[in-house]
Amino acid sequence: MTNPTRWLFFTNHKDIGTLYFIFGAIAGVMGTCFSVLIHMELARPGDQILGGNHQLYNVLIMVHAFLMIFFMVMPAMIGGSGNWSVPILIALVEVGSGTGWMVYPPLSGITSHSGGAVDLAISSLHLSGVSSILGSINFITTIFNMRGPGMTMHRSPLFVWSILVTAFPLL
């Protein structure tokens, strides 16, 4: 296969893990940029780069939190590390809305946001949640059903157990 086709049509766990790491790194750089903007605003008392726009400050906080938690930490730690390591360790044979970081309901209503920004932010969280659930199902079924010959659950490495224990609450 050619190189671009390789990254679109693959089943290799290492390639999947690499894509999770790349996605997490890109989201981490974007989240860091938002963190820099937040720190620039808080560097001195008073209004700095945002010119007193508190709504924009709420947007920066929320986007920074969403990027770092849901689009960097979770994909890189679970998706990247898990897809790279679990199949090897079990001896698998190769096969923009300003609502604050908690999406605070009074700031999420139609009176605060007349456009679709909050709806899109919540939709992105739902999509991220669905991918976490599907990833958890993938890890659980892989660990239970795809172990190599002689690899019992009692012989599985601690990392495999940690991924398995982490995957259940994500359901």
Backbone as CSV, one residue per row, in Angstrom:
resi,resn,N_x,N_y,N_z,CA_x,CA_y,CA_z,C_x,C_y,C_z
1,MET,0.821,-1.180,0.000,0.000,0.000,0.000,0.869,1.248,0.000
2,THR,0.347,2.285,-0.608,1.067,3.550,-0.571,0.943,4.159,0.815
3,ASN,1.797,5.120,1.111,1.841,5.683,2.454,0.531,6.328,2.900
4,PRO,-0.122,7.222,2.089,-1.402,7.778,2.562,-2.470,6.697,2.744
5,THR,-2.488,5.707,1.881,-3.473,4.641,1.999,-3.221,3.824,3.260
6,ARG,-1.966,3.681,3.633,-1.616,2.920,4.830,-2.258,3.519,6.068
7,TRP,-2.332,4.849,6.151,-2.882,5.502,7.324,-4.402,5.594,7.294
8,LEU,-5.029,5.279,6.166,-6.482,5.306,6.083,-7.100,3.923,6.249
9,PHE,-6.411,2.901,5.766,-6.948,1.535,5.803,-5.943,0.627,6.494
10,PHE,-6.013,0.543,7.800,-5.066,-0.286,8.535,-5.752,-0.937,9.716
11,THR,-5.155,-2.006,10.195,-5.644,-2.678,11.395,-4.522,-2.907,12.401
12,ASN,-3.342,-2.414,12.112,-2.202,-2.592,12.991,-2.382,-1.731,14.247
13,HIS,-2.297,-2.352,15.408,-2.510,-1.633,16.660,-1.487,-0.535,16.882
14,LYS,-0.279,-0.705,16.370,0.741,0.325,16.551,0.426,1.575,15.722
15,ASP,-0.111,1.378,14.525,-0.519,2.528,13.711,-1.686,3.269,14.360
16,ILE,-2.637,2.526,14.908,-3.776,3.148,15.583,-3.281,3.931,16.804
17,GLY,-2.401,3.332,17.591,-1.839,4.025,18.749,-1.056,5.266,18.356
18,THR,-0.321,5.181,17.254,0.438,6.339,16.773,-0.494,7.479,16.400
19,LEU,-1.604,7.174,15.739,-2.562,8.228,15.390,-3.167,8.865,16.641
20,TYR,-3.436,8.067,17.657,-3.922,8.636,18.916,-2.874,9.569,19.517
21,PHE,-1.601,9.159,19.512,-0.540,10.012,20.050,-0.409,11.305,19.246
22,ILE,-0.479,11.214,17.917,-0.381,12.407,17.077,-1.543,13.344,17.356
23,PHE,-2.762,12.786,17.414,-3.933,13.606,17.715,-3.794,14.260,19.088
24,GLY,-3.336,13.494,20.082,-3.142,14.047,21.420,-2.092,15.143,21.441
25,ALA,-1.022,14.978,20.657,0.029,15.999,20.604,-0.492,17.288,19.963
26,ILE,-1.250,17.162,18.889,-1.805,18.351,18.234,-2.773,19.061,19.174
27,ALA,-3.649,18.311,19.837,-4.574,18.913,20.793,-3.819,19.532,21.966
28,GLY,-2.718,18.912,22.384,-1.911,19.465,23.469,-1.274,20.790,23.100
29,VAL,-0.792,20.909,21.863,-0.225,22.182,21.403,-1.306,23.255,21.350
30,MET,-2.479,22.885,20.853,-3.581,23.852,20.803,-4.005,24.270,22.213
31,GLY,-4.107,23.306,23.132,-4.460,23.622,24.512,-3.412,24.486,25.186
32,THR,-2.138,24.256,24.865,-1.064,25.067,25.424,-1.159,26.504,24.926
33,CYS,-1.531,26.681,23.670,-1.714,28.039,23.136,-2.802,28.783,23.909
34,PHE,-3.896,28.096,24.207,-4.946,28.729,25.006,-4.462,29.009,26.417
35,SER,-3.648,28.128,26.984,-3.091,28.347,28.311,-2.195,29.589,28.329
36,VAL,-1.414,29.775,27.276,-0.546,30.956,27.180,-1.394,32.226,27.155
37,LEU,-2.488,32.201,26.391,-3.374,33.370,26.359,-3.969,33.656,27.743
38,ILE,-4.363,32.608,28.441,-4.913,32.781,29.787,-3.862,33.379,30.713
39,HIS,-2.634,32.860,30.643,-1.567,33.377,31.502,-1.193,34.810,31.137
40,MET,-1.259,35.143,29.863,-0.974,36.524,29.469,-2.017,37.480,30.049
41,GLU,-3.271,37.039,30.082,-4.331,37.877,30.648,-4.167,38.019,32.157
42,LEU,-3.701,36.983,32.820,-3.572,37.013,34.277,-2.191,37.461,34.764
43,ALA,-1.326,37.873,33.850,0.047,38.219,34.218,0.117,39.414,35.157
44,ARG,-0.758,40.385,34.958,-0.779,41.580,35.788,-2.226,41.892,36.159
45,PRO,-2.430,42.629,37.237,-3.800,43.021,37.582,-4.422,43.893,36.491
46,GLY,-5.715,43.791,36.346,-6.417,44.600,35.351,-6.569,43.866,34.032
47,ASP,-7.101,44.580,33.074,-7.325,43.997,31.744,-6.047,44.042,30.930
48,GLN,-5.747,42.935,30.244,-4.534,42.863,29.433,-4.905,42.710,27.960
49,ILE,-4.746,41.511,27.443,-4.921,41.291,26.002,-6.374,41.138,25.588
50,LEU,-7.262,40.819,26.511,-8.666,40.597,26.158,-9.500,41.865,26.241
51,GLY,-8.945,42.940,26.740,-9.638,44.219,26.777,-10.903,44.218,27.607
52,GLY,-10.935,43.455,28.677,-12.106,43.436,29.542,-13.238,42.553,29.053
53,ASN,-13.016,41.769,28.024,-14.057,40.884,27.497,-14.075,39.599,28.337
54,HIS,-14.917,39.583,29.350,-14.966,38.448,30.269,-15.581,37.209,29.613
55,GLN,-16.447,37.433,28.654,-17.016,36.311,27.902,-15.916,35.567,27.142
56,LEU,-15.024,36.301,26.524,-13.914,35.681,25.801,-12.992,34.936,26.763
57,TYR,-12.820,35.465,27.971,-12.015,34.772,28.974,-12.657,33.426,29.326
58,ASN,-13.997,33.411,29.492,-14.696,32.149,29.754,-14.518,31.170,28.595
59,VAL,-14.525,31.688,27.384,-14.302,30.838,26.206,-12.914,30.214,26.264
60,LEU,-11.912,31.011,26.583,-10.536,30.494,26.659,-10.415,29.400,27.714
61,ILE,-11.019,29.613,28.875,-10.952,28.626,29.951,-11.614,27.320,29.514
62,MET,-12.817,27.430,28.924,-13.554,26.231,28.532,-12.839,25.460,27.416
63,VAL,-12.375,26.167,26.411,-11.709,25.494,25.299,-10.402,24.856,25.770
64,HIS,-9.669,25.553,26.622,-8.430,24.990,27.163,-8.717,23.690,27.924
65,ALA,-9.746,23.705,28.771,-10.077,22.512,29.561,-10.526,21.368,28.657
66,PHE,-11.410,21.649,27.707,-11.887,20.596,26.803,-10.736,19.987,26.008
67,LEU,-9.876,20.844,25.472,-8.761,20.338,24.664,-7.810,19.477,25.490
68,MET,-7.457,19.964,26.665,-6.450,19.249,27.446,-6.984,17.950,28.043
69,ILE,-8.234,17.938,28.487,-8.763,16.736,29.136,-9.266,15.731,28.111
70,PHE,-10.188,16.177,27.256,-10.899,15.243,26.391,-10.201,14.967,25.064
71,PHE,-9.316,15.863,24.632,-8.699,15.678,23.326,-7.184,15.503,23.394
72,MET,-6.580,15.623,24.592,-5.166,15.314,24.727,-4.942,14.163,25.706
73,VAL,-5.342,14.337,26.959,-5.036,13.339,27.986,-5.722,12.003,27.690
74,MET,-7.034,12.039,27.466,-7.747,10.774,27.263,-7.300,10.029,26.000
75,PRO,-7.209,10.693,24.847,-6.746,9.943,23.673,-5.308,9.444,23.808
76,ALA,-4.421,10.271,24.337,-3.017,9.864,24.414,-2.797,8.765,25.454
77,MET,-3.393,8.932,26.638,-3.149,7.965,27.704,-3.870,6.639,27.464
78,ILE,-5.147,6.706,27.136,-5.899,5.467,26.942,-5.741,4.973,25.510
79,GLY,-6.051,5.819,24.543,-5.992,5.387,23.142,-4.583,5.071,22.667
80,GLY,-3.655,5.975,22.936,-2.284,5.769,22.465,-1.561,4.672,23.216
81,SER,-1.456,4.835,24.541,-0.737,3.837,25.345,-1.419,2.481,25.297
82,GLY,-2.743,2.491,25.382,-3.469,1.228,25.374,-3.336,0.484,24.056
83,ASN,-3.535,1.174,22.942,-3.447,0.504,21.651,-2.031,0.035,21.340
84,TRP,-1.041,0.740,21.823,0.330,0.310,21.597,0.680,-0.891,22.475
85,SER,0.322,-0.820,23.762,0.876,-1.772,24.722,0.029,-3.009,24.983
86,VAL,-1.288,-2.859,25.085,-2.119,-3.994,25.492,-1.959,-5.199,24.564
87,PRO,-2.037,-5.039,23.244,-1.873,-6.233,22.396,-0.514,-6.926,22.575
88,ILE,0.521,-6.157,22.812,1.843,-6.748,23.027,1.895,-7.463,24.378
89,LEU,1.348,-6.824,25.409,1.436,-7.374,26.750,0.566,-8.601,26.971
90,ILE,-0.496,-8.778,26.168,-1.320,-9.980,26.317,-0.934,-11.030,25.277
91,ALA,0.199,-10.826,24.627,0.724,-11.771,23.641,-0.271,-11.992,22.494
92,LEU,-0.906,-10.915,22.053,-1.869,-10.984,20.970,-1.161,-11.307,19.668
93,VAL,-1.698,-12.245,18.950,-1.173,-12.550,17.634,-1.622,-11.418,16.724
94,GLU,-0.750,-10.920,15.826,-1.066,-9.736,15.026,-2.359,-9.864,14.258
95,VAL,-3.147,-9.051,14.327,-4.390,-8.924,13.583,-4.587,-7.362,13.224
96,GLY,-15.935,26.789,20.347,-15.940,28.177,20.781,-17.120,28.646,21.583
97,SER,-17.480,28.219,22.627,-18.610,28.716,23.432,-18.112,29.114,24.809
98,GLY,-18.495,30.231,25.345,-17.962,30.742,26.610,-18.845,30.395,27.777
99,THR,-18.835,29.164,28.211,-19.707,28.747,29.301,-18.914,28.302,30.515
100,GLY,-17.623,28.575,30.553,-16.801,28.078,31.645,-16.459,26.619,31.385
101,TRP,-15.503,26.104,32.107,-15.040,24.752,31.783,-16.030,23.669,32.191
102,MET,-17.007,23.993,33.037,-18.015,23.011,33.430,-19.293,23.125,32.610
103,VAL,-19.338,23.961,31.570,-20.528,24.239,30.769,-21.676,24.615,31.710
104,TYR,-21.427,25.622,32.502,-22.347,26.104,33.533,-23.693,26.458,32.905
105,PRO,-24.783,25.813,33.350,-26.095,25.981,32.695,-26.580,27.414,32.499
106,PRO,-26.464,28.323,33.493,-26.957,29.677,33.210,-26.214,30.367,32.068
107,LEU,-24.957,30.030,31.879,-24.201,30.628,30.774,-24.415,29.876,29.466
108,SER,-25.053,28.709,29.525,-25.276,27.899,28.332,-26.607,28.195,27.666
109,GLY,-27.466,28.933,28.323,-28.814,29.158,27.823,-28.864,30.087,26.632
110,ILE,-30.053,30.226,26.072,-30.271,31.036,24.883,-30.035,32.514,25.158
111,THR,-30.205,32.939,26.426,-29.989,34.352,26.735,-28.514,34.726,26.667
112,SER,-27.639,33.787,26.959,-26.199,34.059,26.897,-25.604,33.771,25.536
113,HIS,-26.168,32.784,24.840,-25.630,32.377,23.537,-26.779,32.154,22.570
114,SER,-26.918,33.055,21.628,-28.014,32.905,20.672,-27.632,32.009,19.506
115,GLY,-26.348,31.789,19.284,-25.895,30.958,18.171,-25.788,29.495,18.547
116,GLY,-25.135,28.756,17.678,-25.010,27.320,17.886,-23.709,26.890,18.525
117,ALA,-22.937,27.828,19.094,-21.622,27.479,19.630,-21.711,26.487,20.776
118,VAL,-22.635,26.693,21.698,-22.769,25.780,22.835,-23.217,24.412,22.345
119,ASP,-24.148,24.396,21.397,-24.615,23.124,20.844,-23.466,22.352,20.202
120,LEU,-22.613,23.045,19.470,-21.473,22.372,18.838,-20.465,21.876,19.873
121,ALA,-20.237,22.662,20.930,-19.314,22.230,21.982,-19.843,20.988,22.683
122,ILE,-21.131,20.973,22.978,-21.719,19.807,23.633,-21.721,18.609,22.692
123,SER,-21.949,18.846,21.407,-21.892,17.751,20.426,-20.491,17.159,20.342
124,SER,-19.458,18.014,20.413,-18.093,17.492,20.376,-17.801,16.641,21.602
125,LEU,-18.349,17.032,22.755,-18.168,16.215,23.954,-18.894,14.881,23.825
126,HIS,-20.077,14.899,23.220,-20.787,13.639,23.000,-19.997,12.728,22.071
127,LEU,-19.443,13.289,21.013,-18.637,12.494,20.080,-17.413,11.924,20.780
128,SER,-16.776,12.739,21.622,-15.631,12.259,22.387,-16.048,11.162,23.358
129,GLY,-17.225,11.314,23.964,-17.731,10.291,24.887,-18.036,8.985,24.192
130,VAL,-18.634,9.068,23.004,-18.925,7.852,22.235,-17.632,7.143,21.862
131,SER,-16.610,7.915,21.461,-15.341,7.275,21.113,-14.689,6.635,22.333
132,SER,-14.851,7.236,23.515,-14.319,6.631,24.743,-15.033,5.325,25.060
133,ILE,-16.355,5.309,24.894,-17.128,4.094,25.154,-16.716,2.991,24.178
134,LEU,-16.608,3.324,22.899,-16.218,2.314,21.905,-14.789,1.831,22.141
135,GLY,-13.904,2.743,22.535,-12.542,2.336,22.862,-12.503,1.406,24.066
136,SER,-13.337,1.684,25.063,-13.410,0.816,26.241,-13.896,-0.577,25.863
137,ILE,-14.926,-0.635,25.037,-15.433,-1.938,24.578,-14.341,-2.689,23.828
138,ASN,-13.589,-1.963,23.006,-12.494,-2.579,22.252,-11.446,-3.171,23.188
139,PHE,-11.037,-2.415,24.223,-10.025,-2.911,25.152,-10.536,-4.103,25.946
140,ILE,-11.768,-4.024,26.440,-12.319,-5.113,27.245,-12.410,-6.395,26.437
141,THR,-12.954,-6.305,25.226,-13.078,-7.521,24.403,-11.717,-8.041,23.962
142,THR,-10.788,-7.140,23.689,-9.442,-7.592,23.299,-8.769,-8.324,24.453
143,ILE,-8.834,-7.782,25.644,-8.164,-8.401,26.791,-8.807,-9.738,27.136
144,PHE,-10.124,-9.828,27.093,-10.787,-11.077,27.452,-10.726,-12.134,26.357
145,ASN,-10.765,-11.745,25.104,-10.926,-12.718,24.021,-9.698,-12.952,23.149
146,MET,-8.698,-12.108,23.217,-7.591,-12.201,22.258,-6.246,-12.533,22.899
147,ARG,-6.259,-13.026,24.133,-4.992,-13.371,24.784,-4.336,-14.542,24.062
148,GLY,-3.023,-14.544,24.085,-2.286,-15.627,23.458,-2.408,-16.918,24.234
149,PRO,-1.971,-18.020,23.638,-2.040,-19.317,24.323,-1.238,-19.282,25.625
150,GLY,-1.836,-19.750,26.692,-1.163,-19.794,27.989,-1.195,-18.485,28.761
151,MET,-1.699,-17.418,28.127,-1.748,-16.123,28.807,-3.085,-16.019,29.544
152,THR,-3.066,-16.397,30.814,-4.285,-16.298,31.624,-4.388,-14.881,32.186
153,MET,-5.524,-14.584,32.757,-5.691,-13.266,33.363,-4.713,-13.072,34.525
154,HIS,-4.374,-14.171,35.212,-3.446,-14.077,36.332,-2.016,-13.830,35.874
155,ARG,-1.712,-14.134,34.634,-0.369,-13.891,34.098,-0.261,-12.559,33.370
156,SER,-1.375,-11.885,33.188,-1.366,-10.611,32.468,-0.587,-9.563,33.258
157,PRO,0.177,-8.726,32.559,0.937,-7.669,33.241,0.016,-6.656,33.929
158,LEU,0.569,-5.932,34.871,-0.195,-4.957,35.636,-0.756,-3.856,34.746
159,PHE,-0.025,-3.470,33.689,-0.525,-2.435,32.783,-1.812,-2.877,32.100
160,VAL,-1.888,-4.142,31.702,-3.100,-4.667,31.082,-4.256,-4.595,32.071
161,TRP,-3.988,-4.952,33.311,-5.024,-4.863,34.342,-5.458,-3.412,34.547
162,SER,-4.512,-2.475,34.521,-4.878,-1.069,34.730,-5.745,-0.552,33.589
163,ILE,-5.449,-0.949,32.357,-6.286,-0.555,31.218,-7.672,-1.185,31.362
164,LEU,-7.717,-2.450,31.766,-8.995,-3.138,31.926,-9.843,-2.478,33.021
165,VAL,-9.223,-2.177,34.152,-9.956,-1.549,35.253,-10.399,-0.130,34.868
166,THR,-9.582,0.578,34.106,-9.947,1.926,33.659,-11.044,1.888,32.602
167,ALA,-11.068,0.844,31.784,-12.045,0.760,30.697,-13.460,0.565,31.203
168,PHE,-13.642,-0.170,32.291,-14.996,-0.416,32.792,-15.740,0.858,33.215
169,PRO,-15.122,1.759,33.982,-15.865,2.986,34.331,-16.163,3.889,33.127
170,LEU,-15.403,3.752,32.048,-15.659,4.568,30.863,-16.881,4.107,30.089
171,LEU,-17.387,2.914,30.450,-18.608,2.449,29.801,-19.741,3.289,30.301
